[in-house]
Amino acid sequence: MDAQVKLALKLESGDGVKRDPSGAVRWYRAAAAQGDAQAQVNLGLAYAHGQGVRRNRKQANQLYETAARSGNATAMYNLGIVYLDGLGVRRDPRTAVTWLERAAATGDVDAAGVLADCYREGVGRRQDFRRAFAYYRIAASAGSDEAQLSLGRAFFYGQGTKRDPAEALRWYRKAARAGNDRAMLNIALMYAEGEGLPRRASRARHWLQRAADAGNKRASALLRGERNPDQKLRTARRSPRRT
């Protein structure tokens, strides 16, 4: 089975061979029929996106569930996203959180990050800032800049933990080093308002410029002198992934 999956991966990506999505599907299907969870997940993705086979969300979700019930964490995560966003099924946040918690229990960092958002927003479970904070810490410690940003916010506003602007700044800086423009903006605002550190207009402008250069529209507006500019909240793109 392992050889079949390796060949399918090569055909799918064109690694050392002519790219052949249909050929990849044939080998994934052969391995999946023998119970290979990785093949089931990747075949599910092929059906979900119509790569090498006719698009079929129902078939994709059945494959994810088969792999998930055999203990595959990626499949559990994918099912969580399927139910959270209603991808080929009726949207069911409670079921989504159940699958995401199973994935997170295996150490899946992506699942922890999504779960944190769910608990913070009260999606699929009662709103629980402490649980959100715990999951953000897991994902942030593993290097997720989105989780680092959210953990910084939790420390700044005291959501699920004691308010600690200095610790908020530390996590904002981690996210900023990864290129997160909203973390850069938050650092700028902390310098501008003297929250948790001395008020320094020059440092505030420095971080505003960095955020603007990284594409943050609110930072650009502030640099132009606009007061209280609006900025639509952006969330990290989430979608089922391969193993």
C-alpha positions as CSV (number, residue, x, y, z in Angstrom):
1,M,0.0,0.0,0.0
2,D,2.8,2.4,0.9
3,A,4.3,2.0,-2.6
4,Q,0.9,2.7,-4.2
5,V,0.5,5.9,-2.2
6,K,4.1,7.0,-3.0
7,L,3.4,6.5,-6.7
8,A,0.1,8.3,-6.4
9,L,1.8,11.3,-4.8
10,K,4.4,11.4,-7.6
11,L,1.7,11.3,-10.3
12,E,-0.3,14.0,-8.5
13,S,2.6,16.4,-8.1
14,G,4.6,15.5,-11.2
15,D,7.6,14.7,-9.0
16,G,10.1,13.0,-11.4
17,V,7.2,11.9,-13.7
18,K,4.7,13.4,-16.0
19,R,1.8,14.8,-13.9
20,D,-1.2,12.5,-14.1
21,P,-4.0,13.3,-11.7
22,S,-6.2,10.5,-13.1
23,G,-3.4,8.0,-12.6
24,A,-2.9,9.3,-9.1
25,V,-6.6,8.7,-8.3
26,R,-6.3,5.1,-9.6
27,W,-3.5,4.3,-7.2
28,Y,-5.1,6.2,-4.3
29,R,-8.2,4.2,-4.9
30,A,-6.3,0.9,-4.9
31,A,-4.6,1.7,-1.6
32,A,-7.8,3.1,-0.1
33,A,-9.6,-0.1,-0.9
34,Q,-7.0,-1.9,1.2
35,G,-7.6,0.4,4.2
36,D,-4.8,2.9,3.8
37,A,-6.0,6.0,5.7
38,Q,-3.6,8.4,3.9
39,A,-4.8,7.2,0.6
40,Q,-8.4,7.6,1.8
41,V,-7.8,11.2,2.8
42,N,-6.0,12.1,-0.4
43,L,-8.6,10.4,-2.5
44,G,-11.2,12.4,-0.6
45,L,-9.4,15.6,-1.5
46,A,-9.3,14.6,-5.1
47,Y,-13.1,14.1,-5.1
48,A,-13.6,17.3,-3.1
49,H,-11.7,19.4,-5.7
50,G,-12.4,17.4,-8.8
51,Q,-8.7,16.6,-9.5
52,G,-8.4,13.5,-11.7
53,V,-12.0,12.5,-11.0
54,R,-15.5,14.1,-11.2
55,R,-16.1,16.3,-8.2
56,N,-18.2,14.6,-5.6
57,R,-18.3,16.1,-2.1
58,K,-20.4,13.2,-0.7
59,Q,-17.8,10.7,-1.7
60,A,-15.0,12.9,-0.3
61,N,-16.7,13.1,3.0
62,Q,-17.4,9.4,3.2
63,L,-13.7,8.8,2.6
64,Y,-12.7,11.3,5.3
65,E,-15.0,9.6,7.8
66,T,-13.7,6.1,7.0
67,A,-10.1,7.3,7.6
68,A,-11.2,9.3,10.7
69,R,-12.8,6.3,12.3
70,S,-9.5,4.4,11.8
71,G,-7.8,7.1,13.9
72,N,-6.3,9.4,11.2
73,A,-6.0,12.9,12.6
74,T,-6.0,14.7,9.3
75,A,-9.2,13.0,8.4
76,M,-10.7,14.0,11.8
77,Y,-9.6,17.6,11.1
78,N,-11.0,17.5,7.6
79,L,-14.4,16.3,8.9
80,G,-14.4,19.0,11.4
81,I,-14.0,21.6,8.7
82,V,-16.6,19.9,6.5
83,Y,-19.2,20.1,9.3
84,L,-18.1,23.6,10.4
85,D,-18.5,25.1,7.0
86,G,-21.2,22.9,5.5
87,L,-19.1,21.4,2.7
88,G,-21.4,18.9,1.1
89,V,-23.3,18.4,4.3
90,R,-25.7,20.4,6.4
91,R,-23.7,22.7,8.6
92,D,-23.4,21.1,12.1
93,P,-21.0,23.0,14.4
94,R,-21.5,20.6,17.3
95,T,-20.4,17.6,15.2
96,A,-17.6,19.8,13.8
97,V,-16.2,20.5,17.3
98,T,-16.5,16.8,18.3
99,W,-14.2,15.8,15.4
100,L,-11.9,18.7,15.9
101,E,-11.5,17.8,19.6
102,R,-10.6,14.2,18.6
103,A,-8.0,15.6,16.1
104,A,-6.6,18.0,18.7
105,A,-6.3,15.1,21.2
106,T,-3.8,13.5,18.9
107,G,-1.7,16.7,18.8
108,D,-3.1,18.2,15.6
109,V,-2.2,21.9,15.8
110,D,-4.5,23.1,13.1
111,A,-7.5,21.5,14.9
112,A,-6.4,23.3,18.1
113,G,-6.4,26.6,16.4
114,V,-9.9,26.2,14.9
115,L,-11.2,24.9,18.2
116,A,-9.9,28.0,20.0
117,D,-11.9,30.2,17.6
118,C,-15.0,28.0,18.2
119,Y,-14.8,28.3,21.9
120,R,-14.0,32.0,21.8
121,E,-17.0,32.7,19.5
122,G,-19.4,30.1,21.1
123,V,-19.6,28.0,17.9
124,G,-20.7,24.4,18.5
125,R,-20.1,24.7,22.2
126,R,-20.9,27.2,24.9
127,Q,-18.6,30.2,24.8
128,D,-15.6,29.4,27.0
129,F,-12.7,31.9,27.0
130,R,-10.5,29.6,29.2
131,R,-10.8,26.7,26.8
132,A,-10.2,29.1,23.9
133,F,-7.0,30.4,25.6
134,A,-5.8,26.8,26.3
135,Y,-6.2,25.8,22.6
136,Y,-4.6,29.1,21.4
137,R,-1.6,28.5,23.6
138,I,-1.2,25.0,22.0
139,A,-1.3,26.3,18.5
140,A,0.7,29.4,19.2
141,S,3.5,27.4,20.9
142,A,3.6,25.2,17.8
143,G,4.3,28.3,15.6
144,S,0.9,29.4,14.3
145,D,1.1,33.1,13.8
146,E,-2.7,33.4,13.8
147,A,-2.8,31.7,17.1
148,Q,0.0,33.9,18.4
149,L,-2.0,36.9,17.4
150,S,-5.1,35.6,19.1
151,L,-3.2,34.6,22.2
152,G,-1.8,38.1,22.4
153,R,-5.3,39.5,22.2
154,A,-6.4,37.2,25.0
155,F,-3.6,38.5,27.2
156,F,-4.3,42.1,26.2
157,Y,-8.0,41.9,27.0
158,G,-7.8,39.4,29.8
159,Q,-10.0,36.8,28.1
160,G,-9.5,33.4,29.6
161,T,-6.5,34.6,31.6
162,K,-5.2,37.4,33.7
163,R,-4.8,40.6,31.7
164,D,-1.1,41.1,30.9
165,P,-0.1,43.7,28.2
166,A,3.6,42.7,28.4
167,E,2.8,39.1,27.6
168,A,0.4,40.3,24.9
169,L,3.3,42.3,23.3
170,R,5.5,39.2,23.5
171,W,3.1,37.1,21.5
172,Y,2.3,40.0,19.1
173,R,6.0,40.2,18.3
174,K,6.2,36.5,17.6
175,A,3.3,36.8,15.1
176,A,4.9,39.9,13.6
177,R,8.1,38.1,13.0
178,A,6.1,35.5,11.0
179,G,4.7,38.4,8.9
180,N,1.3,38.8,10.5
181,D,0.3,42.4,9.6
182,R,-2.5,42.6,12.3
183,A,0.1,41.8,15.0
184,M,2.3,44.6,13.6
185,L,-0.7,47.0,13.8
186,N,-1.4,45.9,17.4
187,I,2.2,46.6,18.4
188,A,1.9,50.0,16.8
189,L,-1.3,50.8,18.7
190,M,0.3,49.7,22.0
191,Y,3.2,52.1,21.4
192,A,0.8,54.9,20.4
193,E,-1.4,54.4,23.4
194,G,1.3,53.5,26.0
195,E,-0.3,50.2,26.8
196,G,2.1,47.9,28.6
197,L,5.1,49.9,27.4
198,P,6.3,53.5,27.2
199,R,4.4,55.7,24.7
200,R,6.7,56.2,21.7
201,A,5.4,57.9,18.6
202,S,8.4,57.0,16.5
203,R,8.0,53.2,17.3
204,A,4.3,53.4,16.7
205,R,4.9,54.9,13.3
206,H,7.6,52.3,12.6
207,W,5.2,49.5,13.2
208,L,2.4,51.2,11.4
209,Q,4.6,51.4,8.4
210,R,5.6,47.8,8.6
211,A,1.9,46.8,8.9
212,A,1.0,49.0,5.9
213,D,3.9,47.5,3.8
214,A,2.5,44.0,4.7
215,G,-0.9,45.0,3.3
216,N,-2.8,46.2,6.3
217,K,-5.4,48.7,5.2
218,R,-6.1,50.1,8.6
219,A,-2.4,50.9,9.1
220,S,-2.3,52.6,5.7
221,A,-5.3,54.7,6.6
222,L,-3.8,55.7,10.0
223,L,-0.6,56.7,8.3
224,R,-2.6,58.9,5.9
225,G,-4.1,60.6,9.0
226,E,-7.6,59.1,8.8
227,R,-9.2,58.8,12.2
228,N,-10.8,55.5,13.3
229,P,-10.6,53.9,9.9
230,D,-12.7,50.7,9.5
231,Q,-11.1,47.4,8.6
232,K,-13.0,44.2,7.9
233,L,-11.8,41.4,10.1
234,R,-10.0,38.7,8.2
235,T,-9.8,35.2,9.3
236,A,-7.2,32.6,8.3
237,R,-8.4,30.5,5.4
238,R,-9.2,27.0,6.5
239,S,-9.9,24.0,4.3
240,P,-9.5,20.3,4.4
241,R,-5.9,19.3,4.0
242,R,-3.9,16.2,2.9
243,T,-1.9,13.9,5.1
